Amino acid sequence: MPITEAQLLRILPNARPVAGVFVPALNKAMARFRIDSPVRAAAFIAQVGHESGHLRRLVENLNYSAPGLAVTWPSRYRGANGKPNALALRLSRKPEAIANNAYADRNGNGPEHTGDGWRYRGRSLIQITGRANYRAAGAGLGLPLEQQPELLEQPEHAAMAAAWWWAEHGLNELADAGRFEQITRRINGGLNGQPDRLELWATATEVLA
């Protein structure tokens, strides 16, 4: 079920500057990965809308302050006194250094000095993060994402990668069952931003019914 630009903007009004580009990209991606019913499309648009700031943010923002680092990764950047530790203070407001430190030796990335953390930082409408995940997405989509990770900053590939990830993680089936909270947990690892996600889901359900 293709969506129209008018429908998209009723769900994600802040997407107006990019809606014309994303409507065909989303429709192509949703058709390929069977996000093909009102309930599936509503859940998908709500989740990717939240994750991407209404389709306007395709690359992870890592410009954290020291307190932000301590809150986001407490085991790594918060001291025993509950305040940012020395590492957090050193990395504060240095996005590339933060990525390389936070994502080192995870998800297929090499050590900090390799720069893999920054090279394979989160991209797409549902953030693909880490060399191994770029490799898997590239294999699933037939794209050289490990060699050219910046491809996920292009709307067509950003939408396609998000739909691929959605299908790979069984989210169509969760949408069919109305298990929206579990969808959020699979995407986010928790329930961060859930009130906004729920509001977008309710709007999308109404618009696409």
N, C-alpha and C positions, 0 to 999 in steps of 0.2 A: 504494500500500500504506500505509494509515494506521498510525500507531504508537500504542501505548497509553501511558498514564501510567506504568505499571509498567516498560515497556521504556525509556522516556525516563529514568527515575530509575536504572535499572541502568547506563545509559551516562553520565549526568550527575547523580550523586547530590547534588551541591550545589545543584541546581535545585529541590529540594523545595519551597521557599516559593512558587515561581512556576509549577511544573509544571502545575497544574490550569488555569491561564490559557493556557500556551503550547502544550499538546497540541493543542487545536482550531485555534489560530492556525497552528501548523506544518503540521498536516495539510491545512488549506485552501491554504496557500501551496505546499506540495510538490505537491499535486494539480494546481494551476493551471500550474505550471512544469515538470511532467513529471519530478519527482524521485520516480519511481514504481516503483523496483525496490530490492531490498535493497542492492545495491552503491552506487546513487546516494544512497539515504537514509543509509547508513552514513557515506559521505564527507561529506555535507552536515551531518549532526548533529555529527560530530566537529569539522568546521571551525568551524561557528557556535558550538558549545559552547566551543571554545577562545577564539575571538574575543570572546565576550560574558561570559566568566567564568561558564560554566554558566547562561547566559540571564539573569544578574542585572545585567548592565551594558549599557545601551542607549545611553549617551552617552560620548563619548571623555573620558578623564581627562587633563587637561592641567596638573595641579598639579606641574610639574617643578621640581626644585631646579636650581641653576646647573650642578652636575656632570651631572645628568640631561640637561639641554639640550645640553651639550657632547657627550655620548655619542650622543644621539638624532639631532641635526642638527649634526654636526661642522663642516661647511662654513660654517655660519652662526654657531655659538655657541662654537666652540673656537678659542683663540688659537694662534699659532705655537709657543708653549711647551707645548702639549698641555693647558692648563688652560682653564676657562671664561673667555670674553672679557668685556669690559665690558658688552656687550649682555646676555649671559646673566646676569650678576650683577644687572643692572637689572630683568630680567624674572622672576627667580627667585620661584617660588610665587605667581605672578599669572596664573592660568589664562586669563582673558579677554585680557589683554595678550599672553600667549604665543601664543594662537590667532590674534589679529589680526596679529601680526608674522610668525609662521611661515607662515601661509597667505595672506598678502597677494599679490595679483596672480598667483594660481595657480588652476587649475581653475575659471575663470570669476569668481573673486573680484575685487573692486576693491582699491584701495590700503588700507593699514593703517587709516587714519582712518575708513573706511566701516563697520568692524565686521563685514564679511562673514566674516572668519576665524572669529570666535566664533559668528556666526549660523548658519554652515554647517559647523560642526565635525562630527566623525564621529558618526553616529547609526546605529541599526539593529543587527541581529545580525552583519552584515558592514558595517563602518562606511562609510556613504556620506558623502563629504567634498567640500566645495566647491560653489559655486552651480551650476556647469554640471552636476555629477553629480546634484544635487537636482532640477534641471530635467529631466534625462533620466529619472531614476527616476519623477518625477511624471508625465511623459508616458507612460511605460510602464505605470504603474499607474492612471492616471486620477485622480491626487490632486494637490492644489495645494501640492506640497512646497516650491516656491520661495517661496511666500507664507507657508506655515505649516510650516517645517522641523521644528517640535516634534512634528508628527504621527508622526515616526519613533521617538518615545519610547513610543508605544502598542504593546503586544505584537502585535496583529493586523497593523499596518502595518510594524512592525520585522521580523516574519517574512516578510511578503510582499515587502518591499524586498530582503531578503537572497536570497530565492528568485529574484526577478527578476534581481538582479545575477549570481547563479550561472548562470542560463540564458543571460544576455546574453554572458557571457564563456566560454561553451562548456565549462562544468565538468561538465555531465552526461556529455558525451562522454569527458572525461578520466577521470571516475569509472568509466565502462564499461570503459575500457582499463586501469584500475588504476594510473593515473599520479598518485598522491597527492602526490608531491613537486612536480610541476608545478602541481597545484591550489594548494598552499601558496604557491608563487612568484607565481602570478597574484593571490592574495588579499593577500599580505604584501609582495611585492616581493623577498623573500628567504626564509630558512628560520627566521625567528624563532619560537621556541616549538615547533619541530618534534618534539622528543621527546614533549611532552604531546599534540600533535595525533596522532602515531602511536599512542600508547597509547589515546586515545579512539577512533580508527579501528578498532583491533583489537577493542576491547570492543564497539563498535557493530556491527561485522561479525559477531561471535559472537551478539549479542543478536538481530539482525534476520535472521539466516540462515534 
